[in-house]
Amino acid sequence: MIHDAFERIHGLHDADWVLTCEHASQRLPEPYGWSDAERALLGTHWALDLGAEALTRGLAAELEAPAVLARFSRLLLDPNRTPDDPTLFRSRCDEVFLELNAGLAPDERVERLQRFHEPFHGAIDAMVDKHPHADVLSLHSFTPVYEGGPPRTMELGVLFDREEALAAAFATVLEGEGFVVALNEPYSGKGGLMYSADRHAVAHGRRAIEIEVRQDLASDPEQQPRIVAALAWAARATARRRGA
């Protein structure tokens, strides 16, 4: 099913995971438009998580798992943030001032929340409710260098808030598949930074982790099958009904 705010992929009723992809798209729905300066951000990590959509689709197919993917750019509104988070609507990316979000009136904020944030999270909530055995796995990607900082050498990050044991077990499997893996890197899943997965897991009494894949790997069609295979192996090995 395709909605203005999300795409829903159906999976097996007894699936072990519900997949989410909050930054799958750089789509800007009508009536919104990009300024000339903002167009420089398209195809970069500011507008979407490069490769995350392909990995989500691939993993959903491999696991026969349900998935919910956002259909709007994180620059319009970030669905991985709470409605009151100051970064829900970004004002600047690098040196680019976002006219898209300049001087947002309260009514416009409410309209975007009602049109995009609420339907997207409503779709995840319904999907998790529909799959009683499923935990929540959110897929993202990260830039190899962020705002001029040092190169990020890890290839995969496993983020967690409450589920440290699950994250450690997942990371161990990925390391066994030959990846350089770090827990709660390139940033921590604590403090609301994996809001989407954690929100729906807590609401339904499930577990949640977020996977971050370095974008040079995530966006490489030759690397994607290897990453999907490793993620599928880890997902099966750590599924709740297998005693994890």
C-alpha positions in Angstrom: 0.0 0.0 0.0 1.2 3.5 -0.9 0.1 6.5 1.1 1.3 10.1 0.7 3.3 9.7 3.9 4.4 6.0 3.7 4.7 2.8 1.8 3.7 -0.4 3.5 5.1 -3.8 2.6 3.2 -6.8 3.9 4.9 -9.9 5.3 4.2 -13.2 7.0 1.8 -12.9 9.9 4.3 -14.7 12.2 7.2 -12.6 11.1 9.9 -12.1 13.7 10.6 -8.4 12.8 8.7 -5.3 11.6 11.1 -3.2 9.5 11.0 0.6 9.4 12.9 3.1 7.2 12.3 6.6 8.4 14.7 8.3 5.9 13.9 6.2 2.8 13.0 9.1 0.4 14.0 12.6 -0.6 10.5 13.1 -2.1 9.0 16.5 -1.5 5.2 16.3 -2.0 3.1 19.1 -3.4 2.7 21.9 -2.7 6.2 22.1 -1.3 9.2 22.9 -3.5 13.0 23.1 -3.3 14.8 26.4 -3.7 17.9 26.5 -6.0 20.2 26.3 -2.9 18.3 23.4 -1.4 18.6 21.4 -4.6 22.3 21.1 -3.7 21.3 18.8 -0.8 19.4 16.3 -3.0 21.3 13.0 -3.2 23.1 13.7 0.0 22.7 12.4 3.5 20.8 15.6 4.4 17.9 14.8 2.2 17.7 11.0 2.8 19.7 8.0 4.1 21.5 6.8 1.0 20.9 3.1 0.3 18.5 2.6 3.2 15.5 2.1 1.0 17.2 -0.6 -1.0 18.4 -2.4 2.1 15.0 -2.3 3.7 13.3 -3.7 0.6 16.0 -6.4 0.3 15.8 -7.4 3.9 12.0 -7.5 3.8 12.1 -9.8 0.9 14.7 -12.1 2.4 12.9 -12.4 5.7 9.3 -12.1 4.3 8.9 -9.4 6.9 6.6 -6.4 6.9 8.0 -3.0 6.5 7.0 0.7 6.6 9.0 3.2 4.6 8.6 7.0 4.7 7.8 8.8 1.4 8.9 12.3 2.3 12.3 13.9 2.8 13.6 14.3 6.4 14.1 18.0 5.4 10.3 18.5 5.3 10.0 16.8 8.7 12.1 14.2 10.5 9.9 11.2 11.4 12.7 9.9 13.7 12.2 12.8 16.1 9.5 13.6 18.6 7.0 16.3 17.7 8.6 18.7 20.1 12.3 18.0 19.1 14.1 21.1 18.0 15.5 19.2 15.0 12.1 18.1 13.7 12.3 20.9 11.2 15.9 21.8 10.4 16.8 25.4 9.6 20.2 24.8 8.1 22.3 22.0 6.6 26.0 22.8 6.3 26.0 26.3 4.7 22.6 25.9 3.1 19.7 27.8 4.8 16.5 25.9 4.4 13.8 28.2 3.0 11.5 25.2 3.2 11.4 25.6 7.0 12.0 29.3 7.4 9.6 31.0 9.8 7.2 28.1 10.1 3.9 29.2 11.5 2.3 27.1 14.2 -0.5 26.1 11.8 2.0 24.9 9.2 3.9 22.8 11.9 0.6 21.2 12.9 -0.4 20.5 9.3 2.9 18.8 8.5 2.6 16.7 11.7 -0.9 15.6 10.8 -0.1 14.9 7.1 3.2 13.1 7.5 4.4 12.4 11.0 1.1 11.0 12.4 0.2 8.8 9.4 3.7 7.3 9.2 3.7 6.4 12.8 0.1 5.2 12.7 1.2 2.8 9.9 4.0 1.4 12.0 1.8 1.1 15.1 -0.8 -0.9 13.1 1.9 -3.1 11.5 3.4 -4.0 14.9 0.0 -4.6 16.3 -0.8 -7.0 13.4 2.3 -9.1 13.9 2.3 -10.3 17.6 5.6 -12.1 17.5 7.6 -9.2 15.8 10.2 -7.0 17.3 11.1 -3.7 15.6 14.2 -3.1 13.4 14.9 0.3 11.9 17.3 0.7 9.0 19.3 3.8 8.4 22.7 4.8 6.9 25.3 7.3 7.9 27.8 9.5 6.1 31.5 8.4 6.2 32.5 11.9 7.3 30.1 14.2 9.2 30.5 18.0 9.1 34.3 17.8 8.6 35.0 15.4 11.4 37.3 12.4 11.4 36.5 9.5 9.0 34.1 7.0 10.5 35.8 3.7 10.3 33.0 1.4 11.4 30.9 -0.1 8.6 27.8 -1.0 10.6 26.4 0.4 13.8 23.9 -1.3 16.0 22.0 1.2 18.1 20.0 0.5 21.2 18.3 2.2 24.1 17.0 -0.5 26.4 18.0 -3.7 24.5 21.8 -3.9 25.0 21.9 -7.7 25.1 19.9 -7.9 21.8 22.2 -5.3 20.2 25.4 -7.1 21.4 24.1 -10.4 20.0 23.2 -8.8 16.7 26.6 -7.2 16.4 28.4 -10.4 17.2 26.7 -12.1 14.2 27.5 -9.2 11.9 31.2 -9.3 13.0 31.2 -12.9 12.2 30.2 -12.0 8.7 33.3 -9.9 8.3 32.0 -6.4 9.0 33.5 -3.8 11.3 30.7 -3.2 13.8 30.2 -0.8 16.7 27.5 -0.5 19.4 25.8 2.8 19.7 27.9 4.3 17.0 28.2 6.7 15.0 25.8 8.0 17.7 23.9 6.5 20.6 20.4 5.1 20.5 19.7 6.5 23.9 18.1 9.8 24.7 15.5 9.6 22.0 17.9 9.3 19.0 16.2 6.1 17.8 12.8 7.5 18.6 10.7 5.7 15.9 11.8 2.1 16.6 11.8 2.6 20.4 8.4 4.4 20.4 6.6 1.5 18.8 8.5 -1.3 20.6 7.7 0.2 24.0 4.0 0.8 23.1 3.6 -2.9 22.2 6.0 -4.6 24.7 8.5 -5.5 22.0 12.3 -5.1 21.5 13.9 -2.5 19.3 17.2 -1.9 17.6 18.4 0.5 14.9 20.9 -0.5 12.2 23.2 2.1 10.7 25.1 1.2 7.6 27.9 3.4 6.3 26.6 5.1 3.1 29.4 4.2 0.8 28.5 0.6 1.4 24.7 1.0 1.7 24.4 2.8 -1.6 26.7 0.3 -3.5 24.6 -2.2 -5.5 27.5 -4.7 -5.3 27.7 -4.5 -1.5 23.9 -4.5 -0.8 23.3 -8.2 -1.3 26.2 -9.0 1.2 24.8 -6.5 3.7 21.2 -7.9 3.4 22.4 -11.4 3.8 24.4 -10.5 6.9 21.5 -8.6 8.4 19.1 -11.5 7.6 21.4 -13.9 9.3 21.6 -11.7 12.4 17.9 -11.1 12.5 17.1 -14.8 12.4 19.8 -15.6 15.0 18.4 -13.1 17.4 14.7 -13.5 16.9 12.8 -13.7 20.2 11.4 -17.1 19.6 14.9 -18.5 19.2 15.7 -17.7 22.8 17.5 -14.4 22.3 
